[in-house]
Amino acid sequence: MAVDAMNDTKSLIKRLTCFNLTEKEARCYLYLLTHGPQHPTSLMRALKTYREDIYRRCTGLMNKNMLYKSAAEPSLYVASELDPALQCFIAHRDDEYHVLRAMKEELKGLVTCKPPAKTGDTYTFKILKTLREVIAVTTQLVRSAKADLAFIAPPRILDLFSMTGVLDEYAKVINQGVHVRGITDITPRNQRAAREHVEVGMHLRHLDQYRGITGVIVDGKQSISVIHADLNMRISSDANVTMLWSDSPEQASYLMNTFELIWNQATDAEERIRELSEDRRTPTEAIVSVY
């Protein structure tokens, strides 16, 4: 592949991270694309890192179809052609989009996953085990909000809310006067979804590289929080997750206190969206060496 010179390597790496590459993976891929096949040792020296880190980066890139090992001995790491590699990622995202749209239609008629009713003075805890259950219960939780609703989540959740109809429920309760706040990492990949959340009247904030606690808290009474979830999993209605729904005020208070601490560290979403939009307008002409 012919590689022309350009001055904005940092901008190029940032664009590659839109395709699910980490910054380290993007830097490694660009070096291989620019300098040709490399032995792990020479790659380690060029990128000024250690052997285990090179193996970790290259394994991640191979899993994403961005590079492969040569058949010759000693084996070399070889960068895949840029266009087919990224097209493969786009096709995968298209598949996920259609799965989510189908899940949305399925969830419209789902009435069996409502949070169980509270009985007496006891509080209920329920484990949710599939993405279908999580979306159904989240939808019912949002609908039940009377005054305040807060959520904190990693970046992929915004796309999930938009595609499965949860965002529509947020819009309805906001129109009814419910104060809705959210915290996430706004990236080039979820920038459009973030803008949609802001446009319905949500108070959204950005925290760079946020991958911490995930939860939804309603009126200081009900909550959903993650126990375990593979955030890189392929999206399907039967995807395995483990989340906890509860109507315990103590559980909701714990999550809300954590939310408030992080809220004070986060920045305004509209400012972040403007920053990404301005960066996207920077012209990208070609690929250069990372050095």
HUCOR-V21849 format. One record per residue. N is the residue number from 1. RES is the residue in one small letter. OMEGA is omega in whole degrees, -180 to 180 (* if undefined). NEAR is the number of other C-alpha atoms within 12 Angstrom. Layout:
N_RES_OMEGA_NEAR / N_RES_OMEGA_NEAR
This chain:
1_m_179_18 / 2_a_-178_13 / 3_v_179_19 / 4_d_-178_14 / 5_a_171_17 / 6_m_-172_18 / 7_n_-170_19 / 8_d_179_21 / 9_t_180_27 / 10_k_179_24 / 11_s_-180_29 / 12_l_178_31 / 13_i_179_30 / 14_k_179_28 / 15_r_178_31 / 16_l_179_33 / 17_t_175_26 / 18_c_-178_27 / 19_f_172_32 / 20_n_173_34 / 21_l_170_33 / 22_t_179_23 / 23_e_179_26 / 24_k_178_28 / 25_e_180_33 / 26_a_-180_37 / 27_r_179_37 / 28_c_180_46 / 29_y_-180_46 / 30_l_179_43 / 31_y_179_33 / 32_l_-179_41 / 33_l_-177_30 / 34_t_-172_28 / 35_h_178_25 / 36_g_-177_25 / 37_p_-176_28 / 38_q_170_30 / 39_h_-179_25 / 40_p_-178_30 / 41_t_180_22 / 42_s_178_22 / 43_l_178_31 / 44_m_-179_24 / 45_r_-178_17 / 46_a_-178_23 / 47_l_175_27 / 48_k_179_17 / 49_t_-177_20 / 50_y_-172_17 / 51_r_-178_19 / 52_e_179_14 / 53_d_178_21 / 54_i_179_30 / 55_y_180_24 / 56_r_179_20 / 57_r_-175_32 / 58_c_176_39 / 59_t_177_23 / 60_g_180_24 / 61_l_177_37 / 62_m_178_24 / 63_n_-180_21 / 64_k_177_30 / 65_n_-179_28 / 66_m_174_36 / 67_l_179_34 / 68_y_178_27 / 69_k_177_26 / 70_s_180_18 / 71_a_-177_11 / 72_a_175_12 / 73_e_-6_9 / 74_p_-177_13 / 75_s_-180_15 / 76_l_172_23 / 77_y_-176_36 / 78_v_178_33 / 79_a_174_34 / 80_s_175_30 / 81_e_-173_23 / 82_l_-173_28 / 83_d_180_16 / 84_p_180_17 / 85_a_180_26 / 86_l_178_25 / 87_q_177_18 / 88_c_178_21 / 89_f_-179_25 / 90_i_179_19 / 91_a_178_15 / 92_h_178_21 / 93_r_176_23 / 94_d_178_16 / 95_d_180_17 / 96_e_-180_26 / 97_y_-179_22 / 98_h_177_20 / 99_v_-180_25 / 100_l_178_31 / 101_r_178_24 / 102_a_179_21 / 103_m_180_31 / 104_k_180_30 / 105_e_180_19 / 106_e_-176_21 / 107_l_179_29 / 108_k_-178_22 / 109_g_-176_15 / 110_l_-179_19 / 111_v_-175_17 / 112_t_-175_14 / 113_c_177_27 / 114_k_176_27 / 115_p_-180_32 / 116_p_-177_20 / 117_a_178_18 / 118_k_179_17 / 119_t_178_10 / 120_g_180_7 / 121_d_180_10 / 122_t_180_12 / 123_y_-173_22 / 124_t_172_24 / 125_f_-178_24 / 126_k_178_28 / 127_i_175_26 / 128_l_-169_31 / 129_k_178_25 / 130_t_179_25 / 131_l_178_37 / 132_r_179_37 / 133_e_-177_36 / 134_v_-179_43 / 135_i_-180_45 / 136_a_-179_36 / 137_v_177_37 / 138_t_178_43 / 139_t_179_38 / 140_q_-180_32 / 141_l_179_38 / 142_v_180_40 / 143_r_-176_31 / 144_s_-175_27 / 145_a_180_32 / 146_k_-176_24 / 147_a_-174_22 / 148_d_175_32 / 149_l_178_41 / 150_a_172_45 / 151_f_176_45 / 152_i_-170_42 / 153_a_174_38 / 154_p_-169_32 / 155_p_-175_36 / 156_r_-177_36 / 157_i_-180_39 / 158_l_177_35 / 159_d_-180_32 / 160_l_178_37 / 161_f_-178_36 / 162_s_-172_31 / 163_m_-176_31 / 164_t_176_36 / 165_g_179_31 / 166_v_178_35 / 167_l_177_35 / 168_d_179_25 / 169_e_174_32 / 170_y_-179_44 / 171_a_-178_31 / 172_k_-177_24 / 173_v_175_29 / 174_i_177_30 / 175_n_178_19 / 176_q_176_19 / 177_g_179_17 / 178_v_179_26 / 179_h_-175_28 / 180_v_177_36 / 181_r_179_37 / 182_g_177_43 / 183_i_175_45 / 184_t_173_43 / 185_d_-180_35 / 186_i_-176_43 / 187_t_175_38 / 188_p_-178_30 / 189_r_-177_29 / 190_n_-178_32 / 191_q_-179_31 / 192_r_179_26 / 193_a_178_30 / 194_a_179_41 / 195_r_179_33 / 196_e_179_27 / 197_h_179_39 / 198_v_-176_32 / 199_e_178_19 / 200_v_176_25 / 201_g_179_27 / 202_m_173_34 / 203_h_-174_33 / 204_l_177_37 / 205_r_-177_37 / 206_h_171_39 / 207_l_-173_30 / 208_d_176_22 / 209_q_-178_18 / 210_y_178_24 / 211_r_-174_25 / 212_g_-176_25 / 213_i_178_27 / 214_t_-180_35 / 215_g_174_41 / 216_v_-179_47 / 217_i_-177_45 / 218_v_173_40 / 219_d_180_28 / 220_g_-175_29 / 221_k_-178_31 / 222_q_-180_44 / 223_s_169_45 / 224_i_178_47 / 225_s_-178_39 / 226_v_168_33 / 227_i_176_20 / 228_h_173_22 / 229_a_174_28 / 230_d_-174_19 / 231_l_177_23 / 232_n_-177_20 / 233_m_173_18 / 234_r_-174_22 / 235_i_172_33 / 236_s_-177_28 / 237_s_-179_29 / 238_d_180_21 / 239_a_-177_26 / 240_n_172_25 / 241_v_173_28 / 242_t_180_25 / 243_m_-176_31 / 244_l_171_34 / 245_w_179_40 / 246_s_172_37 / 247_d_179_31 / 248_s_177_28 / 249_p_179_25 / 250_e_178_19 / 251_q_179_27 / 252_a_-180_32 / 253_s_178_24 / 254_y_-180_23 / 255_l_-178_35 / 256_m_178_34 / 257_n_177_21 / 258_t_179_25 / 259_f_-177_33 / 260_e_178_21 / 261_l_-178_16 / 262_i_178_30 / 263_w_-179_27 / 264_n_178_15 / 265_q_-173_17 / 266_a_-180_27 / 267_t_-176_23 / 268_d_-177_28 / 269_a_-178_36 / 270_e_176_25 / 271_e_180_21 / 272_r_180_29 / 273_i_177_30 / 274_r_179_20 / 275_e_179_20 / 276_l_-179_27 / 277_s_178_19 / 278_e_179_14 / 279_d_-179_20 / 280_r_179_20 / 281_r_177_12 / 282_t_-177_18 / 283_p_176_15 / 284_t_-174_22 / 285_e_-178_15 / 286_a_-175_23 / 287_i_178_32 / 288_v_176_27 / 289_s_178_28 / 290_v_177_27 / 291_y_*_19
